[in-house]
């Protein structure tokens, strides 16, 4: 399970990282997507659907092993079902 530390728009991410563009690429061996910004890379959600860039966000996340990384994913469109509010 991922812990979301912060989420930002693509434009905010580019400003923070001082890059002009973000490229989504596909690993030809695994067919998995990743993104490139400057000389660094980030992960792309397996549920990511390319489309309107205004619906795309990048989150700084931490996995169950304590590893942190940037994750490109779609902004929640409100179609997710709330199971519980605590």
N, C-alpha and C positions, 0 to 999 in steps of 0.2 A: 504494500500500500504506500502511496506517495503522500508526503506531507508538503503542502503548498506553502512556500515561504512568502512569495510575492508574485503578483501577476501584473504585466504591463502591456500596453499596446505595442504594435510593431514600431511605430514612430518613436515612442519613448525608449524602447530597447535600443534602437539605432542611435539615438542621442546619447544614452548612457554608455554604450560600447564604442561610440565614435566611429560608426561604420555607415557607408552610403547605401548598402544593399544587404539583403538576406536572400540566399539561394537555397531552395529546397531541392535536394538531389536524391537519387535512388542508388543504393548499393547493388551493383549488377549481380553479385553472388547470392545475397540474401533477399533481395527485393525490398528491403526495409528502407524507409525514408529517413533522412537526416537533414539538418540545415547547416549552412556555412555562413559565418559572419566574420569578415576579416580573415584571420588565419586560424580561427577557432571553429569548433563544431558543436552542435547541440542535437538533442533527440527530437523526434517527431512522434506524436501520439499515434498509436495504431488505429485510432478512430478518426484521425484527421481527414477532413474532406476539403480539398482545395476549392477555392471559389472566391468569394468576396473578401479581399484583404482586411476590410474593416471588421470582419468576424473572427479574424485570427489574433491570437495573443501569445505571448511567451511568458511562461512561469518559471521561476527558480524553485526547484523542488528537491526534496531529499527522500531517498528510498529507505527501505527497512534496514539496510546495511550502513546507513549514515553517509552514503555517497550523495553529493549534491550535483545538480546539473541543470541546464536550461532545457525546457520542453516547449515545443511549438504545438499548439492545439487550437481548436475552435472555441470561441467564447460560448458559454452556456446560452442557448437560445430560449430558455424557459420551458423547454419540452421535457426536461427531466422531472421525474416524479419524486417529491419529497416523502421519504419514508418516516422520518421522525425529526422533530426539532427538540433539542435538549437545552 
